[in-house]
């Protein structure tokens, strides 16, 4: 028995501790722990407390309805082929043989889970005075689809359209840039850069930008209603980014090619510089400071430079950029803080509604008249990159929070709730998409008749009625 006991004790000593098996470092001595203490680079909640929601993007499609597409729509909508044929016959009362190869525009919204799927078709009975669309919606628990006619009213909002080759915004001429408001150039540049990133033949593509003056925004301000990437050889829209406005909550951009990927990119691009030096995770920051030292035989202390290492959890994204680089608001917001704050240095906090806030830290200075309570537009300059607070060099520390809890915008599984398109919003969204096709057809017809490329659109805007 004594031999068994001794063998058991020897085995216990030889086995690694539970913390070692878990990949954790062994406990440090009190002296070591004391030397490692110090101000965390950014004191915040742990990543485990980060707010995550898993909202899957709604798939948006648009184009000309073909025989192959009709078969696919039957399966996607979950309807009988005969039901779809009757629906399309109402939208297309004129025989196709009479109208030749004219495009029958459609737009669709499909939820990956199949909860509610929707289809809208621009009726060929539409006129310039009264555009018409037919809308079909089919829920997973319903036996029959809901079909409605949408009279698309022409409102007196002022729209402007610009067409230029598919290239980076920085390559445009000064004359072309003059027509685009300065506060929209940051937003437009980021969107265009992503749209053309994967093009193999940019020369065969054109960009169509539609701007809209909004009543809800400040006087004289405009919003990007849509950007279309057009394949000039095929005459088709390869990608379309559409702005969806909501009342009482943030709107968002939706893409027919990539869902909300473009909207997400705007929320993690507060500067033009995308060189990220540090993201979320454990961090050790070394700071050099002047400290007084005692010298033998001297009454007055001398100062020497010492290095201090601070350990902590870095929550946020650091963008390396030269000092003085402009920092932009990632979305429409209200300024709630603009002042120095401890390790953050000069800090700006913007409130975007529904508990969402963005933090911009280590700034060298603030934009003129940036005070709490001021309203700022997306893309507007709010501050400038610096190295104030606990900072080792010029960079921007950026955070996205909801109700003070950190959200990692780079996590592809994380999505803000207003990035998703709800079923009750399908009708309005599809109406906007069809309106863009309708306006393009009108302008193309006018341009073909006059042999000119239009630079300004007719004041036409289409919005679905709430029924």
ABEGO torsion letter per residue (X at the ends): XAAAAAAAAAAAAABBBAAAAAGBBBBBBAAAAAAABEBBABBBBBAAABBBBBBBBBBBBBEBBBAAAAAAAAAAAGBBAAAAAAAAAAABABBAAAAEABBBBBBBBBBAAGABBBBBBBBAABBAABBBBBBBBBBAABABBBBBBBBBBBBABBBBBBBBBBBBAAABBAAAAAABBAAAAAAAAAAAAAAAAABABAAABBBBBBBBBBAABBBGBBBBABBBBBBAAAGBBABBBBBBBBBGBBBBBBBAAAEAAAAAAAAABABABABBABBBEBBBBBBBBBBBBBBBGBABBBBBBBBBBBBEBBBEBBBBBBBGBBBBBABBBBBABBBBBEAAEBBBBBBAEGGBBBBBBGBABBBBGBBBGBBBBBGBBABBBBABEBBAEBBBBBBBBBGGBBBBAABAABBBAAABBBAAAAAAAAAAAAAAAAAAAAAAAAAAAAGBBBABBBBBBBBBBBX
